[in-house]
Amino acid sequence: MPVQIKKIANGLELGGERLCIRLDFSEGALHLARVDGSIKFGPIVFWAEFEPKPEDRKFLFSTVVRMEEPELLEEKPTPFGNAAMVKWPVSLAGLRFVWEIAFFPEQEFAAFRLKMENQNRQPGRVWALSPFSFRGAGDGLEMGAGYTVWKFYRLGYQSWSPAGSIDFQEPQPKAKNFLARWLGLAPYLWNRQAPWVWSSEWMAEIVEPELDLAVLLGFATSRSQTGVVEAEVKYERFRRFEAIADCEGMELSAGESLHSEWVLAMLTDAPRGGQKKYFELWAKAMNARPAKPLTGWCSWYYYFAKIDQPSFEQNLAEAKKLNPGIELFQLDEGYESRVGDWLSWHHKFPSRPEELAGKIRDHGFKAGIWLAPFLAARGSRLFREHRNWFLKTGRGNPVPAMVNPNFKGLLAYALDATHPEFQNWLKELVRKLVHDFGLDYLKLDFIYAASLYGKRYDPKATGASALRRGLELIREAAGDRCCILGCGSPLGPAIGLLDAMRVSQDTDRKWKNLLDTVFGIRLAPSMQSCLGNDISRALTASRLWTLDPDCLVLSRGKNLSDWEIKSQLVVFYLLGGQLLLSEDLARLDEEQLRLFSLASPVSSRPAEPIDLFDREFPQELFLAGSPMSLLALFNWSEESKPARLNLARYGLKGRFHVFEFFSREYLGEMEGRNELGKIPPHGVKYLALTELSDKPSIVGLDFHLGMGWGYAQSEFSGGSGKISIALPGRRSGNIFLKFPSEKTMRALPVDFQDLAKMNL
């Protein structure tokens, strides 16, 4: 559909199938609305924060300077496809700004970018650019009942940052101390927390849950600036919603120009669908790498920094008992003499690195290793000998990046990813690890260190661009075949360079961590926070990256219940990401080995959190299919609660067989709303929902969490039938069948390797 262009009094209107934009020349602002009238939003302006500065440092041009006549280009390429492009300029005090507005007539979103050109003879500094800003004027956001019922979905800054939906009735939890700010927030937000402000990094979505309406505001490129999205409710009024590109005071020389990142504004009647579309557009613009989940073993959550070579090799020898087999064997922190001295190994590892990697490959696994490439401990040789490679404070001191009792010297400092000597050292390090030592997998940790505020060798680099430059060097040196996982990584700059991304806080062998009360926000290791963040960021899976939900733990000790382990298994299976076990394999009993087999391989497609915008910890994961769909109903509370099944909520019409995995119960034929008993605290009802048929149906099985979804096939004709199941590994258990004329299901015992074919 071509864009519909209409001149109106004091303005211009762009019309499409689902969205229209009205430019008001007298206001110097624009208004967005859905064609059906369900959402209206405006006035929208842009602003810039710069030096030398006028009296209003955040300069809202529409309130001071009259905009020039806009230029309309009906066909212009963008990172998201061709668009009708409006370029709306304004000049002030030797600076020229161009507000770029990309309109897609068939879509429910538009894209915005701000260009700033320094036409003065003197350099200036740019602190922030906002290509999309609502700041309290006019009618604001008209959507349903208003902010009192809206939800605010926040994606968060880096791997460990809290994600999920909160409401506007209670203040957003704030980071209480410097470590919480370091680890949880973009530097732009460190000193900008307020009770009336709700903030996120990269994207946020305001949702009207009763009407299924939403406004999504998200950065869809993220190579050069950290994107922040803020909303404000103050004096009982929704006063602000804006996207801010943090330029960090970068110098803009005479004659130079600077673009903000692209920002998408989406007005949608499908909040989850809109978020999926946004992630796909972000992935396209950043050339995201295809998702390729791995299974494997990691040393961290059992041995932590106490890992030694005998323990590592014992687990290597024991790995053959895992069924199905795994692909990766990864050594985590503890092998290095000091954090930063990656080629100087601790005496606990007498073998040379290439010898250990060779042993891993000889056992049939890919070899992986942990490193933190952008920080070094105070006691490291790297810090002693190359202090000029480190990020500097305004006083010339090294910038602290982490306090960690595992690090020699306790404190670690941030390296400057723009320093040429460090860049050469980093490339040679990665080249040696991958190509000389034969490592196939790099787990990069504490990546946020490269993006901290500080003085860099390149004065024009921001934290985001410096981080991306460092990751580009690592990818270039490692090559395309090496799998790279990011942990503690700012999300935006890593897209397209990392294969996998940790999306949660560290897991732990305890459900909750009281340290979160010290931090003020969810940052401390715990299984609850890990699973909650995994589900809240589920829609990024297989779009932006391979999702890493953190490691699977099966030895529960005294602090985890059986139900917490089962809930973990179901989440990891349904999200379809990496599956790395972290245990002393020699100590696993038969039941624990069986639990691992239940989750491997993971789902070939990630499930979706149906209640993503209802609560901070979603509790409904749904994987649609035909004839079978899978549904997990979790209970994250401290008391048992009723399990209620509303099939229409999941788009399922008609009657369905309902089978519960852990009880191995056939619950009957159901439609509409149903009561399914109780879910224990931190437990799960895990259901297979199979369409009724006039032929026998596979309604479940008990030896894999997929229950046949996507890999079990059946054919019945007359009085006979065939069943085939393709599932790697040795499998023993029951296939459960329901015949139309029988009230109960039949159990069909099976024992097979990789493929089962049966005639009935």
N, C-alpha and C positions, 0 to 999 in steps of 0.2 A: 504494500500500500504506500503510495507516495505521501509525503507530508502535506497536510492541508495548511496553507498560509493565508492568514486573514489580517488585513490592517484594521486596527480599531483606533478609537480616539486615544491619543497619547500613547500608542503602543502597537504591539504586534502579537498575534496569537498563532501558535503552532499546534495543530491538531493531529492526533493519531487514533489508532483503534482503541487504545485503553488509557492514554494519558494526553493531557493538553498542558501547554505552558503559555502563560500570558506575560509578556514583557511590558512593564509600565515605565515609559520613558520619563514621566514626571517624578516618579519615585526613585528611579535608578534601581529598580528591584524587579523580581519576577515572582509569579505565583504558579504553583503546580496543583493539578486536580486530576482525579480519575474521571474518565468520561461519564461513568455512571453516577458521579456525584458523591460517592461514599467517603472519599477522603479529599480534603482541601488543605493546602499548606502554603502559607506566605504571610508577609513578604519575605523573600529570600534575597540576601545581599552577599557581597564578598567583603573581606577586609584583609589588611596586611599590617604587620608589626615590624617596624624598621627604624634604623638610625642613619643620618640625622632625622629626628622625629618631629612631627608637629605636636601641638598640645595634646591631641588625642592619640596616644601611642598606637592603640588598636584602631586604625583609621577606617571608619565606616564611610566609604566614599559617597554613598547615596545621601547621607545627611549633610554633606558639606560641598561637594563638587558635582556639577551637572555632568552626567554621562554624555558621551558623544553618540552620534547615530550608529546603531549596530550594523554590522556587515553580515549578510546571510549567504551561506554557501550550501547549496542543496545536496551536494554529494561529496563528502569528505571522509577519507579513511581514518579510523580510530583503532585502538587496540581491541575493540569489541565489535568491529564491523563498520560498514559505511553508515554515515549519519548525516542528517541535516545539521550544519554547524552554524551557530551564531557566534560572532566575535564582537564583543561589546567593549570598546576602549574608553579610557579616561586618562588624562595627563594631570600631573600635579608636581610642581617644584622640581622639574627636571627628571621626574620618574614617569614612566608610561606603563599602564596596566591594561591587560586585555583579558576580559572574562570570556572564557570559551565554554559554550553550552552545546553539547552534542545531543541531538534529539533523534530517537529511533521510533518511527511512526507505528511499527507493529509491536512495540514492547511497552512494558509498564514501568520503565526506568529511563532516566536521562543521566548523562555524565557531565561533570563540571571540572574545569581546570583553570588556574590563574597563572598568567604570565606577567612577570615584572621585569622591566628593562630600566637600567640606570643610564639616563641620558646626560647626567652631570659629568663634570670633569674630575670630580672627586669620588673615591670609593664610598660605599655605604655598607651597612650591615642589615641582614634580614633575619628576624627572629621567628616569624611565623607567617604563613599564608593560609587563609581560609577561603576556599572557592565555593563554599556553601554554608550560609549562616542565617539562622532565624534568631532574632534578638528582641523579642517581646513586643514588637509593633503589630498593629492590625489585629486580625482575627486569629492569627497563629495557626495551630494545627487543629483542624476540625475532623474528628474521627470518633464516632460512637459517643460514649458517655463521658469521655474526658480522662484526664490523668489519674483520677481516683481509682479507676479500674485498669488502667494500662499496666503492662509489664515492660521492663527494660532488660533486654537480652544483651549481655556483654560478652565479647569473645575473649578479651584479655590480651596482655602484652606478649608474654613468652610462655614457654612450655608449662611452667609451674604456676602461672597466674590463675586466680579463680575465674571460672566462667560460669554462665548460666543466667537464668531469669530471676529478677528481683522486682519488687513493686515500688511505687513512688510514695507509699504510706510510711515507710521507715527509711531512715538515712542509709545510704550504701556503707557497708563496713569500710573503715579506713585503716591504712597501714600505720601502726603505732610507733615504729622505731626505724632507725636507718637501715637495718638489715631487711626488714619487711619491704621498705621502699626499694632498696637495691634489687631484691629478688622478684618482687611482684608487680612493680609499676614501671612504665616508661619514665625516663628522667623528667620529661616535661611536666608530669603530674606530681613529682615529689613534694612540691611546695604549693600545690593548687587543690588540695583536698578540702572540701567544705561540706557541712551537713545538707546543704540544699543543692548539691551538684552530684549527678550520676555520670560516671565516666567509664569509658572503655578505650582500648586501643584497636586500631585497624577497622573495626566495624561495630555498630550497635543497631539494634532493631527495637522499635517501640511497637508493642502489639496490643490490640484490642481483642482479648481472647474470646469474648462472647460473640463477636461479629466476624471473627477470623479476618481482621484487617490489620495492616501493619505499614509502618514507614521504616524502611531500612536505609541507613546511611553508612557507606563503607568505602574505604580506599581500595581501588581496583588495580593500582600499580603501587609498588612499595620498594623501589630500588634505591631511592635517594633520601627520603624523609620518613620519619616515624609518624604515622597517622594516629590522631587522637580524636575521639568523638565524645562530646559532652552534651548533657541535657541538664536543665535547671528548673526546679520548681521552688518558687519563693513567694511568700505572701499569698499563698493559696492560688497561685497562678502558674501555668506552664509558660516559662519565660524565655527559654533558650534551647536550641538544638542545632549543633554545628560541627563541622569537620575541620580539624586544624592540622596542617602539615608543619611539623616542627623543623625549622631551618637552623636553629641553634646559634643564631648570630653570625652566620657565615658571611664572609666578605663578598660584596658584589662590586667588582671593579667598574670603572667608567666604560661605558659601551657594552657591558655584559648584560645578559638576560638570564632569568631563572624561571623555571616552571614548577608549580606545585605538582604533586601526584594527582592522578585522575581520581575523582570521587564519584561513586554511583549513588543516586537518590532513587529509591524504588518505592512506589505506592502500590501495594499488592493486596489482593483478596485471598492469598494463600501464603501465610507467613512462613511455613516450613518450605514450601516450594520456592518462594522468593529467596530464602536463604540459600537453598541449593543452587539456584540460578546464579546468584551473586558469587558463590564460591567457584562455580564453573567459569564465569567471566574473569574472575581474578586469576584462576589457573591458566586460562588462555592468554591473558595479557602478560603473565610472568613465565610462560613456557614450563609449566609444572611437569615434573617427571612422572611417568606412568607408575601406578601402584603395583608392587611386586612383594607381597608379604613373605617373610621368612619365618621358619621355625628354628629354634636353637636353644642353647644353654648359655647362661651368663653367670659369672662368679659373684656378682656384687651382693645380692640380698641374703646370701648365706655366710659368705666369708668376709664381706666388706674389705677394708684395707689389709686384713690379715691373711689374705690369700698367699700361698707359697707354691713353688713348683711341684712338690710331691702331691699336694691336695689337688692341684689343677690336673696333673697327669692321672691321678686316681679317678677323677670324674671323667676324664677322656676315655679311660678304659671301660668305665661303667656305662657310658652313653649308649652302648649297643643294646641295652635292655629297654630303651625307650621305644615305644610302639604307638604310632608309626615312627620311623626314623626321623631324625632332625637334620637340618642342613648346615647349621652354623655353630661354632664353638668360640665363645668370646671371653677374653681375659679383660677384667675390669680393673679399677684403681687398686694399687698396691704393689705392682711390679716395678714401678719407677723408684729411683733413689730419692728424688725430690719432684714435686709437681713443677713441671717446666723442663726438667732434664730427662726427656723422653728416651734418649738413647743410652743413658746411664742407668742400668738396671740394678735393682736392689739385690743384695747378696742372697735373698731368699730364692732368686731365680738364677742359678749358676749357668744355665744354658744360654747360648747366644739367641737373640730374637729370631733369627732365621731358622735356627734348629727347632725352636718350639713351634713356629709356624709350620715347619715341615712335618713335625709329628702330628699336628692337627690334620693336615691334608692327608697324611698316610692313613689316618683313621676314616677318611672319606668325608671330612667336613670342610666347609669354608672357614678360614681363620680370621678372627676379629679381635680388635683391641680398642681400649678406651684411651682417650687423651683429651686434655683441655687446652686447645691450641692458643687461646687468647688471654691466658693468665699464667703467672708463675709465682711460686711461693717465695716468701722473703728469704728463706734459707737456701734457695736454689742457686746453682752456678750461673744459670741464665740471668738471674736478677743481679748477681754480684758483678758480672762481666759486661753486661749490656744494658745499663740503666737508661741509656739514651733511646732504647727501643720502646720505652714504656710511655703510656699516656701520662700527661702532666697536669697538675692542678694549676690554678692561677699563680701560685707561689713557686712553681717549679718542682713540687714534690710528686712522687708517683701516685697515681689514682688507685685507692683500694678497690678491690673487686670482690673479695670474699673473705669471710672469717670462718675457718674450718679447723677443728681439732685434728683432723687427719693430715693436714698440711704441716710440714716441718716449718716452724716459725709462725704457725697459726694463721698469719695474714698472707693473702695473695694479692698481687697487683695486676692491673690491666695492661696488656700490650697494645701498641699502636699499629693497627693493621695497615696504615698508610706509609709506614717507614720503609724505605727501599731495602735496607739491610735486613730488617726483620722479614720482609716479604721473601727475600732470597733464601733466608734460613728456613722459613716455613715451607716453601716449595721443595727445598732439598730434603727436609724432614719427611714430608708426605711421600715424595718420590722414593725415598729409601724404604719407608715402611711398606709401601704397596708393591713396588717393583723389585727392590732388592730382597726384602724379607719375605715377600709373597703373601701379604695380608690382603684379604678380600673385602673387609668390612671395617669401617671406622666409626666408632661411637664418639662423637664430639660433644663435650660437656661444658657447662658454664659459658656458653657462647655469648651470652649477653654482655660479657666483659668488654668485647670489642666495640660495643655501642654506647658505653658510658660517656657522660660529658667529660671533656678535658681538652687540653691543647694537643693537637696532632701535628705530625710532620707536614701534612697537607692541610693548610689552614682553611681550605674551601670544602673539606670533607665534613659531612655530618656523621653521627653515630651509625645511622642506617646505611649510608653509602660506604663507610669504612668497614662495617661488618660484611656487607655484600662483597666488597673487594677482597676481603680475606677469604670468604667462602669460595669466591671464583678462583682464587689461587689454589685452594685445596682441591677443588674439583678438577682444575686443569692439571695439577700434578698427579692426582690419583687416577685420572682417566674415567671414561664413561662406565666401565664395567664394575668399578668398585662401588659397593653399596655404602652410603653415608647416612648415619642417623644423627639428628640434632636433638640435644637435650639442654634444657635451660636456654633455649634459643628464642629470640624475638621472632615472631611468626612471619611477618611480611617479607623482610629482605632475604629469607632463606628459601622462599618458594622458587622452584626451578633448579636449585643447586643441591638440595638435600633430597635423598630418596624417601626417607622416613622421618617423622616428627613425633617426639614425645608430646602429648597433649595434656598431661596431668602432673600433679605433684607426685613425689616418690610414694610408692606403696610401702607397706610395712606389715609386720606380723602383729599388728594391733589395729582395732577398728577406728579409734579416734586418737588424737594427739592433743594434749593440754597446752602444748606450745602455741597452738593457734590463738589462744587467748592472749598470749604475750605479743604475738605478731599483729593481732587485730584482724587479719584476713587469713583465709585458708592457704597455708604454705607448708606447714610441717608434714613430714611423712605420715600417712595413715591410709588404710585401705578404703575408708569411707570417702575421703577427699579424692583419692585416685579414681575410684569408680565413678563418683559424681562428675568429675571433670571429663573423664572419658566419654560419658554419655552426653554431656552438655556440648561437647565439640564433635559429636558423632558425624554431623553432616559435612565436616571437612574430609572425612575418610574417603580415599580413592578419588578425591577431586583435587585437593591441594597437595597431597602426599599419601604415602602409606602410613596409616595411623599406627603409632606405637603406644599401646595402653599401659606400658611398663611391664615388668616381669611377673610371671605367674609364680605364686608361692603356694605350696601344698602342705608343708609341715606347719601346722597352726600353733603349736606350742600351747601356752596357757591363756593366750590373749585373743584368740580367734575361735569362733564357733564353726561347726560343720556347715551351717547355713551360709555363713559369710564366705567360706571357701566355694560353696556351690554357686552363690551369686556372682562371685568373681569369675568362675568358669563360664557362666552363661554370658556375662558382659563381654569377655574376651572373645568367645566364639562368635557372638552376633555382630561385633564391630568389624570383623574381617580384616584385622591388622596383623602386626607381628605377634608371634607367640614364642617368647623366650622364657624358659624355665630357669629358676634360680634356687637350686637346692644342692645338698650333698647327695648325689645320686645313689651312693652306697647305702644310705639310710632310708631311702624310700621303700615303703612296704607295698604289698600287692594292690591294696586299695588306692594308694596314692598314685601308683603307676596307671591304674585303671582310670583315675580321674584325668590324668594327662591325656590318655587315649580318647576320652570323651570329647575333648575340645579340639583335637587335631585330626584333620586340617580344619582351619577356621572357615567360616562362611565365605563363599565366593563373591558375595555382595553384602555391604554393610546394612544392618538394620537401622531403622529411624526411631528416634524418641518422639512418640506421639504427643506427649505432654511437655514438650520442650519449653513452652511458654507458660505453663501452669505453675511451676515451682522451680526452686533452685536446683534440687536433685530430682531429675526426671525419673519416673518409676514404671514407664511403659515402653519397652523396646519391641518394635514390630517389623517383621521381615515378610513382605508380601510375596506370594507365589501362587501357582496354580498347578495342580489342585490343592497343594498344601501351603499354608502360611504358618509362620512361627511367631509366638507372642510370649514375652516375659513380663510378668507382673511382679514388681519388686515391692518390698516393704522396708524402707530405710528407717522406720521409727523404732522406738524401744518397746513397743507393745504389739501383740498380734493384732491383725486387722482383717476385715472381710476382703475376700477376693471377688471382685465384681467384673463380669465380662459383658461388655456391650459391643456386639459384633458390628453394629452400624458405625461405631466410632472408628473402626479400622477399614471402612469401605466394603465390608463383607455382607452380601445380601443372600438370603435363603438360609438353608439348614446346613449345619456342619457337624462332622464328627469332632469331638474334643477329647484329646488324650493328654494326660499330664506325665511328664518325663520322670521325675524323681520318685513318684509314688507308683509309677507304671499302671496308672488307673485309666480305664476308659470311662469318661464322665458322661457319655451319652451323645445323642443328637440334639443340637441346640440351635436356636435362632434368637435374635433380639437380645434382651437383657437376661442375665443369669447370675445366680449366686453360686460360688464355687468353694465355699468353706472359708478357712482362715489361712493367712500367710504369716508365718512366724517372724519375730523381729529379725531384721536384716536378711530375711529369706526371700524366696522366689517361688511363684507358681509358673512353671515353664510348660507351655501348651503348644501342641500341634493342632491346627485347625484345618480340617480336610473337607472339601466340598463333597456333599452326598452324591452318590452315583447309583445307577441300577446294576452296577457290577461290583465285585469285591474290591475293597480299597485298602491300601497300606495307610494305617492311621498313626503309626509311630514305630519306633524301635528303641532298644535300651542300651545300645553299645556305642552310640555317637550322638552328640547334641544336635546334629542336623536332622535327626529323625527321618532321614530319607529326602529332605528338601534338596532338590536339584540333582540328586544322584541315584535315586531309586526309581525304577520303572516297572510297571506291571501291565500285562496284557491278558485279558480274559475273553474267551469266546466259547459259547456253549458250556460244556461242563469241565473245561480245562483252562489252564492259564500258565503264564510265564512271569517270573520275577527276576530282575537283575539289579545288583547293587555294586557300584564301582566306588570303592573306598580304600585308600592305601592303608597297609598294615595288616596285622593279624587280628581278626575280629571274631568274637564269640558272644552270642547272646540270642535275643529273640526279635523277630519281625512280628509286629502285631497287625492282624488283618481283621477287617470287619466285612462280613457278608450281609447283603441286604435283607435276607430272610431271618437272620439271627440277632438276638438282643445283645449278646455279649461278643467280645472279640476273641479271636483265636491267636495263640502264640505259636509261631513257627521257629523252632530252634535252628540256628545257623552257626557254622564255624568255617571261616574262609580266610584266604590271603588275597587282598587287593580287589578281587572280583568274585562275586557270587552270582551263579545262574541256576535257577530252580524251575522245574516243571511241577505244576500242581494238577 
